[in-house]
Amino acid sequence: MTLLTALRLNMTNVADPTARQADRYRAALDMAEFADHRGFTAVSAEEHHLAATSWLPSPLILAAAVAGRTRSVRISINALIVPLYDPIRLAEDVAVLDNLTQGRFSFVAGMGYRPEEYRAAGKDWSRRATLMDHCLAVLLKAWSDRPFEYDGAVINVTPKPFTRPHPILFVGGMTAAAARRAARLGLPFSPPMAMPEVEAVYTQELRDRGNEGFVYHPENGSTVTLLHADPDEAWSRYGDFILAEAVEYSAWKRAGVPRPNETAPASIRDLRRLNHVEILTPEQLIDQIHGGRREVVINPLIGGLPIDAGWSSLHLMADEVLPNV
């Protein structure tokens, strides 16, 4: 059995937009290099804008920095809000990343669920599905070896990607429309959790169109893990940091736009019950892995968690868990 181990760097901090970030970004790169050396499978990032917790707004830049500090680990963005981008510039940026990493980079194309992010980028929220379709179609054309027509001119985007026929790209989402979009383009579909009914739509649409593809979703949904010798003590000391991130995320809930982990925790007790974040001892995690668990995602900087506490969790994973599974 292969164990997938991911270092999640969403770069949330305390819920204060004026909080300083430089030390945390430097720590993130050090942690990515450590994870690479210690045999982690992936380093992941994601995209949000205008967040009080300073949720990472520039995942492509962070991915490039991680690429410069690593040699083996996969680098993924889960998800990139593609309608916010100029598609030609995005095609160029991803092609450069694909060459820098020699195929270690991938991303999930997401549509986003916050109108304020669209307003900040000068994009029309009401046209988000059209923008998504347009951007994905342009990316696939731009990464081919052939020139194509764009805005009335014939262009040939360079550099060409390292990965053929194109960089690894998933279509994300939680709706039948997202599943159909992925199948129509012949791209893999990546919901944030197991969604059998939506996945069935994808499979049927693939079959109807004669396309090939597959579904990938995280084993434990969006749950992230921290490690500590005494989980109760860790929740007492660090629960407020974790809660700050969860509270902001749940505040972004919007009627008619499904997302994972939508339930708003009112307290640390609520947060523990929801199990969006788990704090385990190394022994507990080892037992779960021996019992069949296949994925572990560690977010050592969650919600402003002190950097030394994040390093402690990461070392417990590398020093006490991985050698024993």
Secondary structure as GFF3:
##gff-version 3
##sequence-region A 1 325
A	DSSP	beta_strand	4	8	.	.	.	ID=ss1
A	DSSP	alpha_helix	22	37	.	.	.	ID=ss2
A	DSSP	beta_strand	42	45	.	.	.	ID=ss3
A	DSSP	alpha_helix	59	69	.	.	.	ID=ss4
A	DSSP	beta_strand	74	81	.	.	.	ID=ss5
A	DSSP	three_ten_helix	82	84	.	.	.	ID=ss6
A	DSSP	alpha_helix	87	101	.	.	.	ID=ss7
A	DSSP	beta_strand	105	110	.	.	.	ID=ss8
A	DSSP	alpha_helix	115	120	.	.	.	ID=ss9
A	DSSP	three_ten_helix	125	127	.	.	.	ID=ss10
A	DSSP	alpha_helix	128	142	.	.	.	ID=ss11
A	DSSP	beta_strand	148	150	.	.	.	ID=ss12
A	DSSP	beta_strand	153	155	.	.	.	ID=ss13
A	DSSP	beta_strand	168	172	.	.	.	ID=ss14
A	DSSP	alpha_helix	176	185	.	.	.	ID=ss15
A	DSSP	beta_strand	189	190	.	.	.	ID=ss16
A	DSSP	alpha_helix	196	209	.	.	.	ID=ss17
A	DSSP	beta_strand	224	227	.	.	.	ID=ss18
A	DSSP	alpha_helix	231	251	.	.	.	ID=ss19
A	DSSP	alpha_helix	268	274	.	.	.	ID=ss20
A	DSSP	beta_strand	277	280	.	.	.	ID=ss21
A	DSSP	alpha_helix	282	290	.	.	.	ID=ss22
A	DSSP	beta_strand	295	298	.	.	.	ID=ss23
A	DSSP	three_ten_helix	302	304	.	.	.	ID=ss24
A	DSSP	alpha_helix	307	316	.	.	.	ID=ss25
A	DSSP	pi_helix	317	321	.	.	.	ID=ss26
A	DSSP	three_ten_helix	322	324	.	.	.	ID=ss27
###
